[in-house]
Amino acid sequence: MHPNFNHSQRLLLVADSLLSKGFIIGATLNVWLNDRFGFGKAILLGALCQLAGYIAISPCPPFPVLICVYVVVGFGNALQVCRTYI
């Protein structure tokens, strides 16, 4: 990522930490989403969040957009992974 954006290492670490923040938000909302909408719809929401996030990341958008999309990808990733280990 560094050659594409030419930002400092600290700013790139912020982007990676936002992926973790999205994962934490998704992990905490996981049980509520499962109770409210059911297992299948919650899994579908996680898959759609990942799909939309990775589609938005693929054309190498501007850095602020990339940071916002990382939160969505982390959220979808949490909905998918937390279901595996429950």
Secondary structure, 3 states (H helix, E strand, C coil): CHHHHCCCHHHHHHHHHHHHHHHHHHHHHHHHHHHHHCHHHHHHHHHHHHHHHHHHHCCCCCHHHHHHHHHHHHHHHHHHHHHHCC
